[in-house]
Amino acid sequence: MQSSRYLDSASIGWATSAPVLAMAVFLAPYISWRPGAILFTVSDMLFVLGAVLIVLAHHMPLRPFAALTPYWLLALAVMLGGLYLGSIINGDPLRWAVLAGQYLFSLALLPLLLMRHDRGRTYLFFKAFVAGVTCMELFGSALYFAYGGQWEPLQRFGPDFVTGGGRLSAFLADANWNAAMIAMAIPFVYYLRIAGQLGQALFASTLTILLVGLSLTASVTGMVSATLATIIFLIIGKVRPPMRLLAAGGAALALLFASGYALPRAFQNRIVPALESGELSQAGTYTGRVELIGEAWDRASDAILIGIGADQFRNVSPVRQPVHNLYLLLWIEGGLPSLIGWLWMMGILAISAISMRRYDRLGAALALSVFATFVIYCGASPHMYARQWIVPLLLAMAPVFAIMGRANKRIGPETTLHHYPMTPKEF
C-alpha cells in the first residue's frame, strides 16, 4: 500500500513538472519580469519549482550530455576556476560568487531540467519557447505601432520597452537581445513545421510576427544571425522551401510597400545607411564596440594565466563598461583557463551536433543553426549566463544528446531516453 502511494506521488510529481517547466521556458525571454536588480526572474522561480518536483519524483536525469557530461562539468569548472583565481588575487571574491552562481544555474542546473526527455516533452518545450517569443513580439509590435514607437509612453510596460532611438526591446530591455531571441526562435519554427507540430497557417503567422518584430529591433547582428540560421538549417537539414511559400512571401512584401508602408524610423537610421554604403561602421554602435574590443585586446597580454577577476573589466575601462565580446572578457577576467573552459564547452556542443547529421539531419540542423546565433552573440555580448541565451541553446541541443544517450535508461514513468529522427522534407 505504501509502495503504491509512493509510485502515485512520484508519477504526479513527474507529470506536474512538465507544465511548470514549459511555463518557465515560455517566460525565459521575459528578463525584465523580476522583483529587483538581481537576475532572478519569474522564469527562474518556475525552473526552481520544476527542479523540486523532479527531485521529489526521483526522476532527475543526471547525464544531460550523455557520455560527455563529465567533460562538460570539467570544462565548466575550468572556466569558473580561472575566474575564481583572478578574483582572489586581483578582484572581488563576492562578485565571483554571484557570477559563478549565475553560470551554475544556467549551465549545470538547466541541462538537468531541459534535456534527455522523451519526444512529447521535448516538443512541448519547443512549442513553449516559440510561443513565448511570438507572444512577446506580437504584444510589443502592437504597442509599437499603437504609440508610434515613442519612448516615454511605452516605459510603463517595462524598462526600455522601446529604446530612445525607437527600437523594440520588449521585455528583454535591450533591442539587440530581442533580435537574438527572434533569430534563435526562427529555426524552432522551421523544425516544428516539418515535424508536423505547426499547421501551415500557424507557421506562416508565427514567422510573420517574428520577422516584423525583428525589423522593429533594427539590429544588424540580429538580421545577419537570422539569415545565417535559416541558411544553415536549409543546408544541413536538406530542406527544400516550396516555391509557393517564397512566392507568397514576395507578394506580401510587394503589397506592403505598395500600400505606402514606411520602414520604422530606427530601421531607416541604423540599417538602411549600412546597406546602402556596405560599411558596418554605419550601423548602430559598431564603432564604439570596436573601440572597447581594441582596449580589451591590449589588456589581454597581461592576463595569460591569471585574470583581473570576475566582473572587473568595467572597473578598469575608461568608459566603465564591459567589453561586448565574451571571449575577450573571459580571457581578461579569468585568464586563458577561463577562455579554454568556455571554448571546450562550445566544442562539445558543436562536435556533437555535427556528428549527429547522419542519424537525424533535422536535429543537427536545429542545433547548428541556433548554435551559430549563440556563437555570434558571444562575440557581441558580455557574460552569457542569462537564461534567454542558454534556454534556446540547450533546447536546440536536446535532440542531439537524446540520440547519444538513447540507451534504455528510465527518466520517468513509462518513458525512456529516445528521439525519433525525421526525414528532411518541405515546409
N, C-alpha and C positions, 0 to 999 in steps of 0.2 A: 504493500500500500504506500509506504514512504517512497519507494523507488518510483512508483507511478506518478506521485505528486512531484517528485524531483524532475522527472522527464517532462511533465507538462509545464512546469515552471521554466525549464531550460528552453523548451520549444517556443513558449510565449515570449521569452526574452529575446530569442533569436529573431522571431518574426517581427517583434516590435522595433528592433534595431533598424530594420530596412527603411521604413518611412522616416524615422528620426534622422538617419544618415542621408537619405535623399533630400530632406529639407535642408540639412547642413550644406550639402553640395549646391542646392538651389541658391542659397544665400551666400555662398563663398565669395562672389564678386562684390557683395554689398559691404565694402570695407568701412564706410562711414557709419554703419549701424553698430555702434559700440558705445558703452557708457562713458568713456573718458579718453584720455590721450594714449593709454596703453593699448597695444594691438591685441585685443581680445574681444572679438565681435560676437554677435548673436549666433553666427555660423559656428564659431569656435565652441560656444556653450553647447550647441547641439552635438558637435563632434565628441565632446567630453561625455555627454549623456549617452550617445551611441556606444562609446567605448565601455562605459559602465554596464550597459545592457548586454554587450557581447561577452564581457568577462563573467557576469553573473550567469550567462547561459553556457559558460565553459566552451566557447567556440571561437576564441581568438586565434586566427591563423598566424603562427609565429615565423613563417618563412615567406614573407610577401614577395621577395625577389627570387623565390625558389632556391636553387643551389647557390646562387650568388648573394644571398642575404648576408652571410658573414663578411664578404668582401665589401658590400655596401656599408655595413656598420663600421668596418675598419676604416674605410675612406672617410666617413663622416667624423670618426674620432680623430683622424689625422688633421682634417680641416679645422675642427674645433680646438684641437690641441695646439696648433700653431697660433691661433688667435689667443688662447689662454696664456701661452708663454710670452707673447708680446704684451698682453695686458698686465701680467705680473711684473714684468721688468720695466716696461715703458708707459703703460697705460693705466686703465681703471678696471680692477677686477670685477666691480659691480656691473659695469657696462658689459663685460664679457658674460656674466651670469644671465643678464637679460637677453643678450644676443643668442647665447647658447640655448636658452630655454625656448626661444622662438624657432630656431633651427631644429631642435629635437622634436618639438611639436609637429613641425611640417614634414621632416624627413625621416623620423623614427616612428612617431605615433600614427600619422595619417596613412602611411603604406599598410599598416596593420588593419585599418578600417576600410580602405577603398579597393584593395587588390585581393586577388586569389578567390574571387567569388564565382558562383555559377553564372550561366549566361543571362538568366532572367534578372538577377540582381544587378549585374553589370549594365544591362540595357536600362534598368531603372535609374541608375546613377547618371548614365549618359543623357537620358532624357531630362533629368532634373537639372543638369548643368546647362544644357541648351535652353531649357525653359527659363531658368534664372536669368541668363544673359539676354534672351529675347524680350522677356517682360521688362527688364530694366531699360533696354533700348527703346521699346515701344513707349513706355512711360516718359522717358527722357526726351525722345523726339517729339512727342505730342506737346509736352510743356515748352520745348524749344520753339516750336512754330507758333504756339499759342501766345508766347510772350516775346516773340521776335528775337530770341537769343539774347535778351537783356540780362546783364549780370545781377543787378540788385534784387529784382523781384523773385528770382529763382533761388536765391540763397536760403529761402525759408525751407527748401526741400533738402538741403544738405550743404556742407562747406564746398565751395567751388563747384556746385552742381553744373554751372556753366562758368567758364573762366572769364576773366576780364576781356580777353580777346575774342569772346564769342564762340568758344569751343566746348562741345558737350563732354563733361566728365561723368555725369550721372552720379551714382552712389560710390564711385571709386575715388572721387575728389582729385582726379588727375586725368586729363584728356588722353595722354599717351597710354596710360594704364587701361583706360576704357577701350582704346583701339586694340591693345594687346588682347583683351578678353574676347573681342569680336573675332580677331584673327585666329585665336585658339578655338573658338566655338564653331567656326565655319567647317572645319574638317569633320567634326562630330555630326553636323547636319548632313553632310555627304554620306557618312558611314551609316547613319540611321536610315536614310532614304534607301540605300542599297540593301540594307538588312531587312527591309520591309516594315520598319517601325514608324515611318512617316509617310503619309499619303502624299500624292503629288501636289494637291492644293496647299497642304500644310507645309510641305517642303518649300514651295515657291514663296509663300507668305513669310515664312521664317527667314529665309535667305534675304528677301527684300528688306525686312525690318532691320536685319543685321547690317546690310550694306548702306542703308540710309543712316543708321547710327554711326557707321564708320566714316561716312562723308562728313558728318557733323563734328567728329573729333578733329578733323583737319590734320591728321597725323601722317607724316610721310613714312615713318617707320612702320606704323600700323598697316598702311596700304601696301607697302612693299612686302610685309610679312604675310598678309592675307593672300596676295598674289602668289608668292613663293609657296605657301602652304597648299594652295589649290593645285599648282603645277606638280609639286611633289606627290600629292595624293593621286592625281590622274596618272602620273607616270609609274609610280611604284605599284599602285593598285591595278594598273592596266584598265582603267575605267574609260569608257567612251561616252563623252557627253553627247546626248542626242541633238541633232540639228534643230529639232522643233524647240528645244529649250533655249538654244543660242538665238534662234530667230525671234522667239517671244521676248527675250531679254533686250535684244536690239530694238525691237518695235516699241517696247515700253519706254526705253530711253529716248527714242525719237519723238514719241508722243509727249513725253515730259517736257522736253526742251521746246517743242513746237507750241506748247500751251503757254509759253512765256515764263517758265520756271527759271528763277535766278539762283545761281550757286550760293550757298551760305557765305556770309562775309568772311569768316575765318578761313574757309577753303580758298576763296579768291586771294586773300592776303598772304597765305602761307604756302599753298600747294601750287597754284597757277604760276607764280613767278619762277618757281623751281622747275616746273615742267617746260615753261617757255624758254628759259635760259639753259636748262640742262645742268645747272650748278646746285649742288646740295647746300652750299652756303647761303642760298636764298630762302631756304626752308627753315622757318621757326628759329629755335635756339641752337641750331647746329654749331655756329661759331663759338658760342660760349662753352658748349660741352667739349669741343675740341681743345679749347684752352685749358680746361680742367684736366683732360686726359694728358695733355703735354706736361702739365705740372706734376701729375701723378707719375708719369714715366721718368721724369727727372729724379723723383724721390725713390724709385724702385731699386736702384743700385745700392741704396743704404738699408734695404730690408731683405737681404738674401736669405738669411736663416731666421732672424728674429724681427718681427714687425713692430709697428708703433702701438699696437693694441686695438682691441675691438672698438669700433665707432669713434676712432680718434682722428681720422683724416679731416673731418670737418673742423677740428680744433686747431690744426696746423695750416689749413688752407687760408689764404688771404681773404677769400670770399665766403668762408665759413660754411662751405657746402661739401658733401661727399662727392667724390668723382663718380659720374654716371657710367661706370664700367666695372662690373662685378669682378672681372678677372684681375684688373689692376688694383681694385680696392682690397681684395683678399691678399694679394701679394704684399701690398704695403702694410696692411694692418696685421696680417698673420705670417708674413714671410712666405717663402716658396713652399713650405709644408702645407699651408692652407690652400694655396693655389693648386698644388698637386692633388690634395684630397678632393677638391671640387672637380677637377678635371677627371679624376678617377671615377667619381660617381657618374659624371656625364658620359664617360666612356662605357660604363656598364650599361647604361640605357641605350646608347647609340648602337653598340655592337650587338646587344640582344635583339633590338628591333630589326637590324639588318639581317641577322641570322634567321629570323622568323619568316622571311619573304617566301621561302619555298613551302612553308606549311600553311600560312594564312597571309596572302598578299594584302588584303584589305586591312587586317590588323596591323601589319607592318606599315602600310600607307598612313593609317591614322596616327600611329606612334611617331613616325618620322616627320610628318607634316606639323604636328603640334610641337614636337621636339625642336624643329627648325625655328619656329617662332620664339620658343623659350630661349634658345641659344642667342638669337638676335637681340632679344631684350636683356640678356645677361651683359651684352656689350653696350647697352644704352641705359642701364639702371644700376642703382647701388644694391645693397643686400637684398636677396631674393627669397626671404623666408615667408613673406605674406602669402596667405592661403590662396589668393586669386591667381598666383603664379603656380603653386605646387599642386593644387587640386586638379586642374585640367591635365597637367603633365602626368600625374600618377594614373588618372583615369585612362588616358590615351595608351599608357603602357600596360594596363591591366590585361588585355587580350594576349599580349606577348608573353607575360610571365605566367598566365593561366596555361598556355601551351607548354611552357618549360616545366611546369610543376603539375601536370595533369595526371600524375600517378594517383591511384585510389587512396586518397587521404581525406578523411571526413572533416569538413569545416562547419557543418550544420546539419540539422535533422534532414535526412534523406538527400543530402547533397554531396557531391564530390567536386574536386578541382578539375574542371574541364572547360573547354571552349570549342565551339564548332566552327571551323574555318568556313568562310563563304567564298563562292566563286565570283570573281570580278564581273561586272556587267554594267549596263547603262543605268543612269539615274531613273 
